[in-house]
Amino acid sequence: MFEMTDNTYKVELAIGKPVLLSFWAPWCRPCGTIAPVIAAITREYRSRINVFTVDSDDNPLLTVKYDIRCLPTMILVKNGRSVDRITGLATKPEIETMLNRHAVTHHFHEAYHAV
């Protein structure tokens, strides 16, 4: 998981891989609660999606650009456009449902597949 800032977002979004933005703030207790879920998504989907955290207090440009009104907020960006979002606490299955809805499915390691 990496941090995206007002200064780096154009480069990061230009890569072409789908991006999950996780907006948070240090004072936001639900943001701390969901952090392990975001970390798990990052590990499990790393070959299919880039996950970035965005500190909304330190990055007002991105906070306004994505119309963040509540924290935490997760936004899925594909081809440079916001295609879906979840606001508030979310479970891992809820986030995975959003990713699957946009064909960002879990990439299983071949070693786990039966032959």
C-alpha positions in Angstrom: 0.0 0.0 0.0 1.4 3.4 -1.0 0.4 6.9 -0.2 -1.0 9.2 -3.0 -0.7 12.9 -2.7 -1.8 16.0 -4.5 1.6 16.1 -6.1 1.8 12.4 -7.3 -1.8 11.5 -8.3 -1.4 12.3 -12.0 1.5 9.9 -12.4 0.0 7.2 -10.3 -3.3 7.2 -12.1 -1.6 7.3 -15.6 -0.2 3.8 -15.0 -3.3 2.2 -16.4 -3.9 -0.4 -13.7 -7.1 0.0 -11.7 -6.6 2.0 -8.5 -8.3 1.8 -5.1 -8.0 5.1 -3.2 -8.6 4.9 0.5 -9.3 8.3 2.0 -8.6 8.7 5.7 -7.4 11.1 8.4 -5.4 10.6 11.5 -8.3 11.7 13.8 -10.8 9.3 12.1 -11.3 6.2 14.4 -13.3 4.2 11.7 -10.3 4.8 9.3 -8.0 3.1 11.8 -10.6 0.2 12.1 -10.6 -0.4 8.4 -6.9 -0.1 7.9 -6.2 -3.8 8.3 -9.0 -4.6 5.7 -7.3 -2.2 3.2 -3.9 -3.9 4.0 -5.4 -7.3 3.3 -7.0 -6.1 0.0 -3.6 -4.7 -1.0 -1.8 -8.0 -0.4 -4.4 -10.2 -2.1 -5.1 -8.0 -5.1 -1.6 -6.6 -5.7 -1.3 -8.2 -9.2 -4.6 -6.7 -10.3 -4.9 -3.3 -8.6 -2.8 -0.6 -7.0 -4.0 0.5 -3.6 -3.2 4.0 -2.3 -4.1 5.8 0.9 -4.9 9.5 0.8 -4.7 11.6 3.9 -7.6 13.9 3.3 -6.2 16.6 5.7 -2.9 16.8 3.8 -4.3 16.5 0.3 -7.1 19.0 -0.2 -6.9 18.9 -4.0 -7.7 15.1 -4.1 -10.3 15.5 -1.4 -12.2 18.1 -3.4 -11.6 16.3 -6.7 -13.2 13.1 -5.5 -15.9 15.0 -3.5 -14.9 13.4 -0.1 -17.5 14.3 2.5 -17.2 11.4 4.9 -14.3 9.2 6.1 -13.3 6.6 5.4 -14.1 6.6 1.7 -12.8 4.0 -0.8 -12.9 5.0 -4.5 -12.2 2.6 -7.4 -10.6 4.4 -10.3 -10.3 2.8 -13.8 -8.9 4.4 -16.8 -8.5 7.6 -14.8 -12.2 7.8 -13.9 -13.9 7.2 -10.6 -16.3 4.2 -11.3 -17.4 3.3 -7.7 -17.1 4.2 -4.1 -17.9 3.0 -0.6 -18.3 5.5 2.2 -18.0 4.6 5.9 -16.8 1.4 7.5 -16.9 -1.5 5.0 -16.1 -5.2 5.4 -13.6 -7.0 3.2 -16.4 -8.8 1.4 -18.1 -5.5 0.6 -15.0 -4.0 -0.9 -14.4 -7.3 -2.8 -17.9 -7.1 -4.2 -17.2 -3.6 -5.5 -13.9 -4.8 -7.1 -15.7 -7.8 -8.7 -18.5 -5.6 -10.0 -15.9 -3.9 -12.1 -14.0 -7.0 -13.2 -11.1 -6.5 -10.7 -11.2 -10.1 -9.6 -8.9 -11.8 -7.1 -5.9 -13.3 -9.0 -5.2 -16.7 -7.5 -1.7 -18.0 -7.5 -1.4 -21.0 -9.9 0.1 -23.1 -7.1 -3.3 -23.1 -5.4 -5.2 -24.5 -8.4 -5.9 -28.2 -8.7 -4.6 -29.7 -11.9 
